[in-house]
């Protein structure tokens, strides 16, 4: 089920969240029930729920984007597999706040679920840092093997202490640069003011290329490009098209610098209130939805590229050698990561490189 707010409902939600954060009830109409309300200001968990519940799931990207469609599919499957005992309402387009705000709401238990780009969690955990490294994955097959295997499981385990239960890994596919000049080499990026996510390694990546990297909320990017506050941005095709960034940019440079993993996260407060049957239904639903969404993303990428090209915006395909030159130019980002995470961090990257070699 998809919910869209009026201004009045947005105000009611804001007040409800504020009261919840202060220990007030979050069980009024328009809020989730059962598994979605914090049991107290301290966040202590109540007994597992056995009745029907509604869970609210927020994300920042546009209605109809690839990720949004995948989350709608997830909501449909949860209803089906739980026999109607669990329903999920999907709120797209930052209706429940930006990623930081929603993550904080999950920690309080005043929001049940979210599906951010993994970099948006960097302020809450160090667990996901490895996935912020540029040019980490060779292709989709390698990325999916990593996310679905031991490395992805270990990253997910690292989020539990922050109050997040990861139940699956969706994606927005590869992140690419858009700008108003043709780019083929790292030197071509020098001087660009580029919007990036507020992640240490995303900032370091583009600063290493001579850009001026500027963190900014996703909802502000189109206007900033239109007004010339920034020259460039980086996002997957689904966001480039659904947020119409291509309308105010002359080029899409297919850098494929990040495989944009999007964990589907449940608040630990919510998760601990669910019955075993409810958890099983949700997990089965997300497993199916992840497979469906990844296939949908690949199909959408082809269609979205055609939209961009038909608009008159030029798509620049980097050769393998050109892309490798970008990877070499950002080696300092890896060295910073190794300093922070030592032998364990280096071993993780080496394990990913071994998986890359298989594909």
VEXNU-467447 format. One line per 4 residues: number of its first residue (from 1); their letters; for each residue x, y, z of C-alpha. Coordinates in pm, whole numbers, padded with zeros to 5 digits. Example, Ala and Ser with C-alpha at 12.3 -4.5 7.8 and 13.67 -1.06 7.14 Angstrom:
# residues 2
1> AS> 01230:-00450:00780  01367:-00106:00714 $
***
This chain:
# residues 359
1> XXXX> 00000:00000:00000  00133:00345:-00091  00048:00643:00125  00082:01006:00016 $
5> XXXX> 00059:01295:00261  -00132:01619:00246  00027:01913:00427  -00215:01859:00714 $
9> XXXX> -00121:01493:00750  00248:01582:00734  00198:01821:01024  00010:01556:01221 $
13> XXXX> 00290:01304:01159  00555:01553:01269  00369:01615:01594  00317:01242:01644 $
17> XXXX> 00687:01169:01599  00783:01444:01837  00550:01306:02104  00681:00953:02045 $
21> XXXX> 01041:01065:02083  00947:01219:02417  00779:00902:02536  00429:00977:02409 $
25> XXXX> 00203:00722:02244  00247:00651:01873  -00065:00437:01837  -00295:00708:01701 $
29> XXXX> -00456:00677:01358  -00203:00740:01086  00075:00572:01287  00166:00205:01271 $
33> XXXX> 00018:-00024:01530  00154:-00323:01716  00510:-00362:01587  00560:00001:01496 $
37> XXXX> 00523:00195:01822  00797:00248:02076  00706:00085:02407  00862:00362:02615 $
41> XXXX> 01102:00653:02602  01381:00409:02691  01296:00192:02389  01234:-00125:02594 $
45> XXXX> 01059:-00393:02391  00706:-00512:02465  00582:-00870:02434  00568:-01004:02076 $
49> XXXX> 00256:-00903:01885  00007:-01166:01770  -00258:-00932:01618  -00272:-00765:01277 $
53> XXXX> -00026:-00477:01243  00063:-00206:00993  00428:-00114:00940  00538:00216:00785 $
57> XXXX> 00835:00208:00546  01001:00530:00425  01255:00608:00155  01384:00922:-00017 $
61> XXXX> 01363:00842:-00388  01080:00920:-00626  00750:00737:-00649  00779:00492:-00938 $
65> XXXX> 01159:00458:-00922  01310:00110:-00936  01361:00090:-00560  01011:00221:-00494 $
69> XXXX> 00862:-00046:-00721  01060:-00313:-00538  00934:-00192:-00203  00575:-00189:-00332 $
73> XXXX> 00630:-00550:-00440  00761:-00630:-00093  00450:-00476:00066  00228:-00685:-00160 $
77> XXXX> 00415:-01004:-00071  00410:-00933:00304  00030:-00902:00296  00003:-01223:00095 $
81> XXXX> 00245:-01436:00300  00119:-01317:00638  -00243:-01385:00546  -00319:-01018:00600 $
85> XXXX> -00183:-01012:00957  00098:-00773:00855  00059:-00482:00615  00332:-00246:00493 $
89> XXXX> 00265:00114:00389  00534:00263:00162  00610:00636:00185  00837:00751:-00103 $
93> XXXX> 01003:01081:-00190  01124:01184:00159  00766:01207:00290  00884:01085:00630 $
97> XXXX> 01206:01287:00629  01557:01252:00489  01765:00938:00549  01923:01068:00869 $
101> XXXX> 01587:01165:01015  01431:00831:00926  01725:00635:01070  01684:00826:01398 $
105> XXXX> 01311:00748:01393  01395:00377:01354  01621:00397:01658  01331:00540:01863 $
109> XXXX> 01084:00289:01716  00861:00569:01587  00921:00450:01229  00927:00081:01141 $
113> XXXX> 01127:00043:00820  01344:00224:00567  01551:00142:00258  01837:00391:00221 $
117> XXXX> 02146:00391:00005  02404:00223:00224  02617:00539:00241  02336:00715:00429 $
121> XXXX> 02411:00494:00730  02771:00610:00769  02676:00845:01052  02529:00555:01252 $
125> XXXX> 02778:00271:01200  03124:00186:01067  02997:-00153:00951  02896:-00035:00603 $
129> XXXX> 03211:00165:00523  03358:-00095:00288  03062:-00054:00050  03140:00319:00022 $
133> XXXX> 03475:00250:-00149  03477:00362:-00515  03518:00109:-00796  03492:-00179:-00546 $
137> XXXX> 03290:-00421:-00760  03367:-00553:-01106  03004:-00616:-01205  02654:-00691:-01072 $
141> XXXX> 02721:-01063:-01027  03018:-00993:-00800  02825:-00731:-00603  02529:-00963:-00549 $
145> XXXX> 02752:-01251:-00437  02915:-01023:-00180  02588:-00879:-00050  02416:-01217:-00024 $
149> XXXX> 02716:-01394:00127  02930:-01383:00440  03050:-01025:00385  02697:-00890:00350 $
153> XXXX> 02589:-01088:00657  02878:-00948:00861  02794:-00591:00757  02430:-00651:00855 $
157> XXXX> 02532:-00789:01195  02731:-00472:01256  02412:-00265:01226  02223:-00443:01504 $
161> XXXX> 02395:-00248:01781  02273:00075:01617  01912:-00046:01637  01879:-00171:01277 $
165> XXXX> 01776:-00519:01161  01878:-00573:00795  01649:-00826:00627  01763:-00797:00264 $
169> XXXX> 01971:-00606:00010  01793:-00424:-00272  01980:-00196:-00511  01952:00110:-00730 $
173> XXXX> 02224:-00029:-00961  02537:00169:-01047  02593:00531:-00954  02710:00755:-01241 $
177> XXXX> 02823:01117:-01261  02614:01381:-01439  02762:01720:-01529  02777:01987:-01800 $
181> XXXX> 03109:01886:-01957  03239:01576:-02130  03455:01361:-01903  03692:01080:-02000 $
185> XXXX> 03975:01113:-01748  04018:01202:-01380  04171:01537:-01477  03843:01631:-01649 $
189> XXXX> 03672:01631:-01308  03895:01899:-01158  03710:02199:-01020  03358:02054:-01044 $
193> XXXX> 03128:02132:-00753  02955:01797:-00710  02679:01691:-00474  02758:01371:-00288 $
197> XXXX> 02602:01176:-00005  02723:01268:00343  02977:00985:00367  03345:01018:00453 $
201> XXXX> 03451:00798:00163  03217:00952:-00093  03357:01293:-00003  03716:01166:-00014 $
205> XXXX> 03654:00996:-00350  03554:01310:-00536  03793:01539:-00355  04073:01303:-00466 $
209> XXXX> 03967:01375:-00826  04006:01750:-00769  03633:01816:-00727  03471:02022:-00456 $
213> XXXX> 03249:01756:-00297  02940:01898:-00126  02704:01686:00091  02340:01775:00032 $
217> XXXX> 01998:01622:00095  01866:01433:-00207  01549:01643:-00218  01756:01960:-00275 $
221> XXXX> 01968:01839:-00568  01748:01934:-00865  01710:02295:-00753  02081:02323:-00674 $
225> XXXX> 02170:02202:-01025  01912:02430:-01183  02041:02736:-00995  02409:02653:-01049 $
229> XXXX> 02484:02605:-00680  02647:02278:-00789  02782:02170:-01128  02738:01796:-01101 $
233> XXXX> 02590:01510:-00902  02611:01132:-00895  02323:00885:-00881  02188:00572:-01049 $
237> XXXX> 01984:00604:-01369  01660:00546:-01179  01717:00865:-00980  01869:01060:-01270 $
241> XXXX> 01545:01006:-01463  01275:00998:-01194  01415:01313:-01031  01473:01467:-01377 $
245> XXXX> 01840:01554:-01318  01905:01494:-01688  01691:01800:-01766  01953:02028:-01608 $
249> XXXX> 02270:01835:-01704  02429:01797:-02047  02616:01470:-01984  02581:01140:-01803 $
253> XXXX> 02928:00989:-01752  02897:00613:-01698  03156:00591:-01423  02978:00305:-01241 $
257> XXXX> 03183:00404:-00938  02950:00262:-00672  02711:-00033:-00682  02430:00130:-00487 $
261> XXXX> 02326:-00128:-00230  02005:-00043:-00043  01949:-00247:00272  01588:-00307:00371 $
265> XXXX> 01598:-00225:00742  01352:-00285:01025  01374:-00098:01355  01503:-00342:01618 $
269> XXXX> 01228:-00215:01849  00969:-00313:01589  01141:-00641:01498  01156:-00760:01859 $
273> XXXX> 00779:-00707:01896  00691:-00931:01602  00587:-01293:01645  00801:-01566:01491 $
277> XXXX> 00534:-01625:01224  00528:-01254:01135  00907:-01242:01110  00908:-01551:00888 $
281> XXXX> 00645:-01402:00656  00836:-01074:00629  01166:-01252:00561  01014:-01476:00293 $
285> XXXX> 00855:-01170:00132  01176:-00967:00124  01376:-01259:-00019  01135:-01279:-00313 $
289> XXXX> 01111:-00901:-00350  01490:-00859:-00363  01516:-01104:-00654  01227:-00931:-00832 $
293> XXXX> 01366:-00581:-00769  01718:-00659:-00893  01579:-00789:-01223  01354:-00483:-01251 $
297> XXXX> 01649:-00248:-01193  01849:-00403:-01477  01555:-00365:-01717  01491:-00009:-01597 $
301> XXXX> 01855:00092:-01652  01823:00020:-02023  01492:00206:-02050  01617:00503:-01846 $
305> XXXX> 01932:00538:-02056  01712:00565:-02364  01504:00838:-02193  01824:01033:-02125 $
309> XXXX> 01955:00995:-02480  01618:01080:-02637  01614:01403:-02433  01935:01521:-02599 $
313> XXXX> 02157:01463:-02298  02477:01282:-02402  02577:00953:-02241  02954:00896:-02226 $
317> XXXX> 03063:00531:-02203  03404:00497:-02039  03634:00230:-02176  03777:-00029:-01938 $
321> XXXX> 04111:00154:-01943  03942:00488:-01868  03750:00341:-01576  04069:00179:-01444 $
325> XXXX> 04235:00522:-01455  03965:00654:-01224  04020:00360:-00986  04393:00435:-00978 $
329> XXXX> 04327:00804:-00914  04129:00728:-00598  04377:00482:-00442  04421:00728:-00153 $
333> XXXX> 04062:00651:-00044  04155:00284:-00001  04466:00377:00196  04253:00589:00428 $
337> XXXX> 04016:00294:00473  04305:00056:00553  04440:00300:00814  04101:00313:00982 $
341> XXXX> 04018:-00060:00968  04363:-00221:00964  04420:-00581:00862  04052:-00669:00890 $
345> XXXX> 03955:-00395:00644  04225:-00498:00400  04123:-00863:00427  03762:-00770:00347 $
349> XXXX> 03868:-00581:00034  04090:-00873:-00071  03797:-01113:-00025  03584:-00890:-00249 $
353> XXXX> 03862:-00876:-00509  03873:-01258:-00507  03500:-01264:-00581  03551:-01005:-00857 $
357> XXX> 03811:-01235:-01015  03550:-01512:-01040  03325:-01293:-01252 $
***
